[in-house]
Amino acid sequence: MSQVEIVEDPHIQKDNWKGTILAGLANYIDSGSIVSGAAALALWQSMYGLSDSLLGLIAAFGPNAIGAGVGAMIGGWLCDKLGRKRIYQYDMLVYAFGMGILVLAVAPWMIVVGFVIVGLAVGADIPASWSLIAEEAPDTRRGKHSGVAQILWNLGPVVVLLMSLFLTDFLGLGELGARLVFAHLVIVALGLTIMRRKMRESRRWKETQEAGFAIPPMSSLFKGRYLVSVAGLVGIYGFWNLWAGTNGLFFPYLMETLGVATHAQSIALQCLNFFLGMVANYLVFMKFVDKVSHKTMFMVSAVMQVIGMSLLAIFPLTVPVVIAHVLVLGFFQGFGAQSFFQLWSAEMFPTALRSTAQGLCFAVVRISLGVFSFFVPMLATADFTVLAWILTGFLTMSALIGWLWAPNNAGKSLEEIQREQLSV
């Protein structure tokens, strides 16, 4: 990669929190889509007689996995070619169309088609939003701005799950309640489309284009320092996401199927998990990420998550054990792999390749989860302890890779980080 590809930019020191929130709402849409499906899994299974293999198919090709991965790869490349604004301004219309199919679904094939479309749209929005947040944030508060998106990621499941609990359990609306949950996401997507029209394009991306630099080929990401960064990011987030994706999509289903908790109790535990993540993100990640060692913060989170997951593998599956698991995992994931993946995936690549790199990493991670999701329902019902040990192993691998690779970029500008990359 030649040095001319780095565009020097006067450091943007003004906080544009409105822009960060509007971009970060992609995370709310992403997680809300995943968890709305999780909350409806048991209901769909009873309504349509869905088999374990079809449940795995829905999980694999929706916003939780393959659909989002393919969307991110395509969307990331288009973001670098056409600009961040064009992608995040229109893809929510595609999302609303797909979610609308889920609102009106009357057959299993409609559920699958709806989730595929939703996944593609969500995936395309992620690299556009994450790149925009990093490129527009002040250099000394880039991590803090990234943290806002992660709070919104945790807020999505809390809102969706509470709506589901209220509508389907307390009001007894059943199928109608699930449709109303999906409908609220359609409304959010349409509202977000309108509000984003006034957002500005990324200043760094515009200056790169005005300087006349061509977009480097994606093959650049498979060479030298960029290959190391891709491998590190995919390793850390990939293994963590195999745990998170499985836990987030199937936790209510597993708790009910295994008889540990009622439907309402399992949803309440999920809400607690994500609420703790928001608290930790605000009190730890946003407060300190721009000031302290990234590796140290990441490792504290990673080790505690390994301990929290191992509780389900070591001890019998009881309510107290599940609650302890939720408390530990919920809090410490708030400043762990996902928060740092968003931040590092923006920092470790130049502007001309940033969204493409993020889309590639995100695609590998989500598609891997999609393949694994095919087997989770069968594995969980056959031997949950084996599944728990596998998930503990995933978190352990994420921690080990982070210990070996995690960068320390606190307080540095994106240009400074790239100069360091080039000097290696």
N, C-alpha and C positions, 0 to 999 in steps of 0.2 A: 504494500500500500504506500503510495507516494505521499510525501509530506504536504503537498499542496491541497490534499483533500481535507485538511483540517482548516476550518474557517475560524479565524480569530474574531471574537465578538466582544464588544463592551459588556461586561458582566451586568446582567439584568438584576437589579437589587430591589425592585418594587414587587411586593407580594400581590399576586393576582389570585386571591382565594376563590373568587367566583369562577374564574376559568378552571382552576384546579378541581373544584367541586363538579362542574359540568362535565369535565373530561373524566373525572373519577367515578361518576355515576355509571360508567361502563362496568365497573366492578360490582355495583349494586345489581345491575341487570344480570350479570354473569352468575353471581352466587344465588340471586333470587330465582333464576331459571333452574339451577341445579336442585335447590332445596324444595322448590315447589313440586318438582317431579318426585323427589324423595318422599315428601309428605303424602303424595297421592298414590304411591306404589301399591300399598296394601289395598286401597280402595279400588284401583284399577284391576288388581289381581282378582278380587272378589267379583267385580262387575263383569269382566270379560274372560275369566278363567285363564289368565295369563300363565304360561309355563315359566319355569326358571330360566330357560334359554331365551325366551322372548323378553323377560325382564332384563337379562344381560344385554340383549340387542338394543333395547331402549336406552340403557345406560351407556352403552359403547358408542352409539352414533349421535348422541345428543350434545348439549352444551357442556356436559361434564367431561367429554373426551374427544372422540374422533372428529365430530362435526366442528367443534371449536378449534381443534388443531388445524384442520384443512383451511378453515376460514382465516385463522391467524397467519398462516403461511402466504396465502393469496393477498390478504389485506395488508400484511406487513410490507410486501414488495410494492404494492400499489401506493402505500403511504410514502415511501421514499421516491417513487416516480412522480406521483401526482400531488402530493402534499397531504399533511395530516387532516386538514380541515375537510377536504372532499370526502374522505372516508367516514369520519365521525359525524358528518352532517347528514348523511343519507342512509347509512347502514341500519339505523334504528327503524326505518320504515320497513326494511326487509324483516327485521326482528319482529315488529308488530304484526306483520302478515303471518309469520310462522306461529307466533303465540296465539294469534286469532284462530288458527286451525285447532290448537289445543283447547281453546275455549269452546269450540263447536264440535269437538271430536265425539263421534258416536261409534267408532270401530277402532280396533288396535292399529290398523294401518295408518289412520289419521294421527294417532299418537306418535308413531315412528316418524312420519313425514314432517309433522310439526316440530318435533324435537331436532330433526336434522337441519331444517331451515333456521331455527333459533340458534343452534350451535354455530352454523356458518356465520351468521350475523354477529353474534357475540365475539367469536374469534377474531373477526376482522376489526372490530372496534378496539380490542385490547392493545395491540401495538401502537395504534394511532393515539390512543389516550395516554398510554404510559410515556411515549416519546414526547408528546406535547407537554405533559406535566414536568418532565425532567428538563426539557429545553427552555421552558419559560420560567422556571423557579429560580430564585436567587441562589448563587453558588453555595452560600453558607447555610441555606435552608432547603436544599433540594430533598434531603431525606425527610424533612418535616412535611413538605408538600406531598411526597410520595405516600407518607403515612395516612394522609386524608383519604386517599383512594382505598387504602386497606381498611380503614374504619368503615367506609361505605360498603366494602366487600362483606364485612361482618354484619353490617346493618341489614343488608338484603335478607339473609336467612331469618333474622329476628322478626322482621316485619312479616315475612311470608309465613313463618311458622306460627306466629301469634294469630294471624288472620285465619290460618287453617284450623288452629285449635278452637278459635271462637266460632267460626262458621260451621265446621263439620261436627265438632263434639258438643259445644255448649248449645248451639242453635239447632243442631241435628239436621243440617241442610245436605249432608252427604255429598252426592255428585255435584249439586248446584254450588256448594261451598267451594269445591275444588275449582270449578269453572270461574268463580268470582275471584279466586286468588290469581289465576292466570290472567283474568281481565284487568286486574290492577296493574300488572306488568305491561300490558298493552298500552294502558293510559300513560304510564311513566315513560315508555319509549316514545310515544307520540309527543308528549310534552317536552321531552328532552330534545327531540328533533327541532321543535320550534325555538327553544331557548338557545340551542347551539348555533343558530343562524348568524347571531351577532358576534360570535367568538372570532378572534383573529387567528390567522395562520401562525405557525411557529416562526419566530424571528430567525432562529438559527437555520431552519430549513430554507427560508426565503433567501437568506444571504448565500447559502450554498448554491442555490439555483442561479442567483444573479451573478455569481462568480463564474458560472458556466461549467461546473464540474459534472462529468457524466457519472451516473450511478454505477459503482463497481459491481461486477458480476457476483452472484451469490457464492460462486466458487471461492471468492476471497475469504469467506468465513471458514473454509476448510484448510487454511494454511497458517502456519506460524502462531503468533500470539493470539489471533482471533480464534483459531481452532482450540487453543487451550482454554480461552474464555468460554466458548460454546460448550466444551466438554465439562468444565467446572459448573456452569450454570445448569446444564441438563442433568448432571449428576446430583447436585444438591437439591434442585427443585423436583427433578423427576422422581427420585426415590421418596421424597417427602409427599409429593402429590399422589403417588400410588397409595400411600396411607390415607391422605386427606380425602381424595376422591372416593375411595371405598367407604371410609368412615362417614363422610357427609351424605352420600347417596343412600347407603344401606343401613345406617345406624337405627333409624326408627323401625325399619322393616325387620332388622335382626332382633331388636329388643322385643317386638311383638311376637315374632315367630318363635323365639326361644322362650317366651313366657316370662321374661324378667320384668317387664313394665307394660302398662296399658298404653294405648295409642296416645292418650293425653299426656301421660307421664313421660313417654319417650320424646314427644315434641317439646315438652317443658325442659327436659335435660338438654336438648339441642339448642334451645334458646339461651340457656345458661352458658353453654359452651361458647357461642358466638358473642354473647354480651361480655364475657370475660376477655375474649380476644380484643374487643373494642377498648376496654379499660386498659389492658396492657399496652396496646398500640399507642394510646394517648399518653399514658403515664410513663412509659419506658421508651418506646421506639421514637415517637415524635419529640420527646423532651431531650433525648441524649444522642440520637443517631448521627447528628452532625457535629458531635463534640468528642465522642469516645471511639475506641477501637471497634470497627465493625466485626472483626473476627471474634473478639471477646464476647460481644453481645450475642452474636449468632450461636456461639458454642454453649453459652448458658442456656439459651432456649432449646437447643438441640438435645443436650444431655437430659434436661428435665422432661422433654417430650418422650424420650426413650423410656425413662422411668415410668411416666404416666401410662404409656401403652402396655408396658410389660405387666402392669397390674392385672389386665384382663387375661394375660397368658399364664400367669403364675397362680392366681387365686380363682376359686369357683365364681361363676358369673352370678353375683348377687347385687341387690340394689345398692348397699354401701360401697361395694367395689366399683360399680359403675359410676356412682357419684364422685368418688375420689378420682377416678379416671377423667371425668369431665372437668373437675376443678383444676387438675394439674395441666391437662392438655389444653383446655380452654384459655388459661392465662398465658402460658409460655409460648403458645403458637402465635400470640399477638405481636411478638417482636422476633419472629424466626424466619424460616425459609421463604415463605411467600412474600413477606415484606421486603426481604433483601433481594429476592429474585427480581421484583419489579425495579428496585433501585439499581442493582448491579447490571442488569441486562440493558439499561439505558446508559450507564456510565462506561462500559467496557468497549463500546464501538463508536466510530465516528458518525456524524450526522447523516452522511450520505448512505450509510449502511444500517443505521440504528434500528429502524422499524423492521427491516428485512431480517436482521439478526434476532430481534425479539420474537418475530413471527415464527422463525425457524425453531428457536429453542422451545417456544410455547407449543408448537406443533408436535415436536418429538415427544414432549412430556405428555400432552393430552392424548395423542394417538396410542402411546404406550399404556396409558390408563385405560383407554378403550378396549384394547386387546385383553388386558387383565380383567376388566369388568365382565367379560363373557363368562368367566369361571367363578366369580365371587359367590353368586347365590347358591350354586351347587356345593362349593367348598364350605361355605358357612353352615349350611344345613347338615352337611356330612360330619364336620368336626370343627367347631368354632375355635377350640384351643389352637389347632394347627394354623387357622387363619390369623389368630391373634399373634402368634409367634412370627408368622411371615410379615405382618405389619410392623412388629417391633424391629425386625431385621431391616425393613425398608428405612425406618427412622434412624437406625444405627448407621447404615450406609450413607445417608444424607449428612449425618454429623461427621463421619470420617472424611468425606470429600471436602466438606467445609473447613475442617481443621487443616487439610493439606493445601487448599487453594484460596480460600476466602480473601478478597482484597481489602485494603483499608483506604477508602477514598474520602473520608470525612473532611469537609471544608474545602475541597479542591474544585476548581471549575472543570467543566467537561473538556475544555481545550487542554488544560493542564494534565488531566488524566491521559488524554490521547498522546501528548508529547512524551509522557512516561512510557506509554505503550510502544511508541516508535523507537525509544531509546533502548529497549530490551533486546 
